[in-house]
């Protein structure tokens, strides 16, 4: 199987895992529901204001004749909204993971437990986990913003800007979305951001196969919330393969398999 297909396979395996462990699915929904309310308002505001922003940013087109003015501004308005969605997908995951850090840590550990083998724990207090997640998310967002600025500039190129550029944007979003989600499991394994990026860079197509379909699915309202628990589960399975392909390919029975459907424990109370 190609890496693209394998990456998509991990996404599906994660969704199946939470479907078979329904209480963990409900447990993982809570952070996404909170974040969704905030992001829905922001995207609605962008939808209403994008055309005004484009009109303000393109005064040189005020005297253009029809249909050129309309084509330019309609294309740029669509590009602005796509750029907003591009950022929303990345930041939604980062913010949801930050809000739900204890929830997703517990879910990821349960996936490891059900698959057998070692169940790593970071051993860090909650405040330290949150600080590391926020810092790493900010670093990722800066990278995404840099790509976004470049892609936004390329959006002014006729035809290419309205076809190729959005496609590249989805690939960039998918790659960094895969990084954000696998970080839950990889941080527990002691991997810092730089090492995680090197790891994913070596399996770029695998990361794209996992992240790009998720980005596309996240464009459908409310879907992101319901896919997040399975995305974290799938990313944990993916992380196991990235770190130790042999262990992931032939998992043992695992000490938590028999009662993994039990009511999930409350998030760990970390000491400072």
C-alpha positions as CSV (number, residue, x, y, z in Angstrom):
1,X,0.0,0.0,0.0
2,X,1.3,3.5,-0.8
3,X,2.0,5.9,2.0
4,X,-0.9,8.0,0.9
5,X,-3.3,5.1,1.2
6,X,-1.7,4.0,4.5
7,X,-2.1,7.4,6.0
8,X,-5.8,7.4,5.1
9,X,-6.0,3.9,6.6
10,X,-4.8,5.2,9.9
11,X,-7.5,7.9,9.9
12,X,-10.1,5.2,9.3
13,X,-8.7,2.9,12.0
14,X,-8.9,5.8,14.5
15,X,-12.5,6.4,13.6
16,X,-13.3,2.7,14.0
17,X,-11.5,2.6,17.3
18,X,-13.7,5.3,18.9
19,X,-16.8,3.8,17.3
20,X,-16.0,0.5,19.1
21,X,-15.3,2.4,22.4
22,X,-18.3,4.7,22.5
23,X,-17.7,6.2,25.9
24,X,-14.2,7.4,24.9
25,X,-15.8,8.9,21.8
26,X,-18.1,11.0,24.0
27,X,-15.2,11.8,26.3
28,X,-13.2,13.2,23.4
29,X,-16.1,15.4,22.0
30,X,-16.1,17.9,24.9
31,X,-13.1,20.1,24.0
32,X,-14.2,20.3,20.3
33,X,-17.7,21.5,21.2
34,X,-16.3,24.3,23.3
35,X,-13.9,25.4,20.5
36,X,-16.5,25.1,17.8
37,X,-18.7,27.8,19.2
38,X,-15.9,30.3,19.0
39,X,-14.7,29.4,15.6
40,X,-18.2,29.3,14.1
41,X,-18.6,33.0,15.0
42,X,-15.2,33.9,13.6
43,X,-15.9,32.3,10.2
44,X,-19.3,33.8,10.0
45,X,-17.7,37.2,10.5
46,X,-15.1,36.5,7.9
47,X,-17.8,35.5,5.4
48,X,-19.5,38.8,5.9
49,X,-16.4,40.9,5.8
50,X,-14.2,39.3,3.2
51,X,-15.6,41.2,0.2
52,X,-15.2,44.6,2.1
53,X,-11.6,43.7,2.9
54,X,-10.9,42.8,-0.8
55,X,-12.5,46.1,-2.0
56,X,-10.3,48.0,0.5
57,X,-7.1,46.1,-0.6
58,X,-7.6,46.6,-4.3
59,X,-8.3,50.3,-4.9
60,X,-6.5,50.1,-8.2
61,X,-9.4,48.1,-9.6
62,X,-12.1,50.7,-8.8
63,X,-12.0,52.0,-12.4
64,X,-11.8,48.7,-14.1
65,X,-14.6,47.8,-16.5
66,X,-16.8,44.8,-16.2
67,X,-16.3,41.9,-16.0
68,X,-12.6,42.3,-15.0
69,X,-13.2,44.0,-11.7
70,X,-15.8,41.4,-10.7
71,X,-13.6,38.5,-11.7
72,X,-10.6,39.9,-9.7
73,X,-12.5,40.8,-6.6
74,X,-14.6,37.6,-6.6
75,X,-11.6,35.5,-7.0
76,X,-9.7,37.3,-4.2
77,X,-12.7,37.2,-1.9
78,X,-12.9,33.4,-2.4
79,X,-9.1,33.2,-1.8
80,X,-9.4,35.2,1.4
81,X,-12.1,32.9,2.7
82,X,-10.1,29.8,1.7
83,X,-7.1,31.3,3.5
84,X,-9.3,31.9,6.6
85,X,-10.4,28.2,6.4
86,X,-6.8,27.2,6.0
87,X,-5.9,29.0,9.2
88,X,-9.0,27.8,11.0
89,X,-8.3,24.2,10.3
90,X,-4.8,24.4,11.8
91,X,-5.7,26.7,14.7
92,X,-8.9,24.8,15.5
93,X,-6.9,21.6,16.1
94,X,-4.2,23.4,18.1
95,X,-6.7,25.2,20.3
96,X,-8.9,22.1,20.7
97,X,-5.8,20.0,21.7
98,X,-4.7,22.7,24.1
99,X,-8.2,23.0,25.7
100,X,-8.6,19.2,25.8
101,X,-5.0,18.3,26.7
102,X,-5.9,16.1,29.7
103,X,-8.8,14.5,27.8
104,X,-6.8,13.6,24.7
105,X,-3.8,12.4,26.7
106,X,-6.0,9.9,28.4
107,X,-7.6,8.8,25.1
108,X,-4.2,8.4,23.5
109,X,-2.9,6.4,26.4
110,X,-6.0,4.1,26.2
111,X,-5.4,3.5,22.5
112,X,-1.8,2.6,23.3
113,X,-3.0,0.3,26.1
114,X,-5.6,-1.4,23.8
115,X,-2.9,-2.0,21.1
116,X,-0.5,-3.6,23.6
117,X,3.1,-2.9,24.3
118,X,4.5,0.1,26.2
119,X,2.1,2.9,27.3
120,X,4.5,5.9,27.6
121,X,3.7,8.8,30.0
122,X,5.4,12.1,30.0
123,X,5.4,12.4,33.8
124,X,5.1,16.2,33.5
125,X,2.7,18.3,35.5
126,X,-0.3,19.7,33.7
127,X,0.9,23.3,33.6
128,X,4.1,22.1,32.0
129,X,2.2,20.0,29.4
130,X,0.0,23.0,28.5
131,X,3.0,25.3,28.2
132,X,4.8,22.9,25.9
133,X,1.7,22.4,23.8
134,X,1.0,26.1,23.5
135,X,4.6,26.9,22.6
136,X,4.8,24.2,20.0
137,X,1.5,25.2,18.5
138,X,2.6,28.8,18.2
139,X,5.8,27.6,16.4
140,X,3.6,25.6,14.0
141,X,1.3,28.5,13.5
142,X,4.2,30.7,12.6
143,X,5.3,28.2,9.9
144,X,1.7,28.0,8.6
145,X,1.4,31.8,8.6
146,X,4.6,32.0,6.5
147,X,3.3,29.5,4.0
148,X,-0.1,31.3,4.1
149,X,1.5,34.7,3.2
150,X,3.4,33.1,0.3
151,X,0.3,31.3,-1.0
152,X,-1.8,34.4,-0.6
153,X,0.6,36.4,-2.7
154,X,0.6,33.6,-5.3
155,X,-3.2,33.8,-5.4
156,X,-2.9,37.0,-7.5
157,X,-1.5,34.9,-10.4
158,X,-4.3,34.3,-12.9
159,X,-5.8,30.8,-13.1
160,X,-3.0,29.3,-11.0
161,X,-4.0,31.4,-8.0
162,X,-7.5,30.0,-8.1
163,X,-6.6,26.4,-8.8
164,X,-3.1,25.2,-7.9
165,X,-2.6,27.5,-4.9
166,X,-5.7,26.3,-2.9
167,X,-4.6,22.7,-3.6
168,X,-1.1,23.4,-2.2
169,X,-2.8,25.1,0.7
170,X,-4.8,22.0,1.6
171,X,-1.6,19.9,1.4
172,X,0.2,22.3,3.8
173,X,-2.7,22.3,6.1
174,X,-2.9,18.5,6.1
175,X,0.8,18.1,6.8
176,X,0.8,20.4,9.8
177,X,-2.5,19.0,11.0
178,X,-0.9,15.6,11.1
179,X,1.9,17.0,13.1
180,X,-0.5,18.6,15.6
181,X,-2.4,15.4,16.1
182,X,0.5,13.0,16.3
183,X,2.1,15.4,18.9
184,X,-0.3,14.0,21.5
185,X,1.3,10.6,21.4
186,X,4.8,11.6,20.4
187,X,5.2,14.1,23.3
188,X,4.4,11.3,25.7
189,X,7.3,9.5,24.0
190,X,9.7,12.4,24.8
191,X,9.9,13.8,21.3
192,X,10.4,17.6,21.0
193,X,8.9,19.5,18.1
194,X,12.1,19.5,16.0
195,X,12.4,15.7,16.2
196,X,8.7,15.3,15.4
197,X,9.0,17.4,12.2
198,X,12.1,15.4,11.1
199,X,10.1,12.2,11.7
200,X,7.2,13.3,9.6
201,X,9.4,14.8,6.9
202,X,10.8,11.3,6.4
203,X,7.2,10.0,5.8
204,X,5.7,13.1,4.2
205,X,3.2,11.2,2.0
206,X,2.0,9.2,5.0
207,X,1.4,12.4,6.9
208,X,-0.4,13.9,3.8
209,X,-2.6,10.8,3.4
210,X,-3.7,11.2,7.1
211,X,-4.0,15.0,7.2
212,X,-5.4,16.1,3.9
213,X,-8.6,14.1,4.0
214,X,-9.1,15.3,7.5
215,X,-8.7,18.9,6.4
216,X,-11.3,18.4,3.6
217,X,-13.7,16.8,6.1
218,X,-13.1,19.7,8.6
219,X,-14.6,22.1,5.9
220,X,-18.0,20.6,6.6
221,X,-19.7,22.4,9.5
222,X,-19.6,20.4,12.8
223,X,-17.7,17.5,11.3
224,X,-14.4,18.5,12.9
225,X,-15.9,18.1,16.4
226,X,-17.1,14.6,15.7
227,X,-13.9,13.5,14.0
228,X,-11.5,14.8,16.6
229,X,-11.7,11.8,19.0
230,X,-11.1,9.4,16.1
231,X,-8.4,11.7,14.7
232,X,-6.5,11.6,18.0
233,X,-6.9,7.8,18.1
234,X,-5.7,7.4,14.5
235,X,-2.8,9.7,15.1
236,X,-1.7,7.6,18.1
237,X,-1.8,4.5,15.9
238,X,0.2,6.4,13.2
239,X,2.7,7.6,15.9
240,X,3.3,4.0,17.0
241,X,4.2,3.1,13.4
242,X,6.4,6.1,13.0
243,X,8.4,5.4,16.1
244,X,8.4,1.6,16.0
245,X,7.0,0.1,12.8
246,X,7.5,-3.5,13.9
247,X,5.6,-3.0,17.2
248,X,2.8,-1.3,15.4
249,X,2.5,-4.0,12.7
250,X,2.2,-6.8,15.2
251,X,0.6,-5.5,18.4
252,X,0.2,-7.7,21.4
253,X,-3.1,-8.3,23.2
254,X,-2.5,-5.3,25.6
255,X,-3.4,-5.2,29.3
256,X,-6.3,-2.8,28.7
257,X,-8.1,-4.6,25.9
258,X,-10.7,-6.4,27.9
259,X,-12.2,-3.4,29.7
260,X,-11.2,-0.6,27.4
261,X,-14.9,0.2,26.8
262,X,-15.4,1.0,30.4
263,X,-16.2,4.6,31.5
264,X,-13.1,6.6,30.8
265,X,-11.3,8.0,33.9
266,X,-11.3,11.7,34.6
267,X,-8.3,13.5,33.3
268,X,-5.2,13.0,35.5
269,X,-4.7,15.4,38.3
270,X,-1.1,16.6,37.7
271,X,1.0,17.9,40.5
272,X,3.0,21.1,40.0
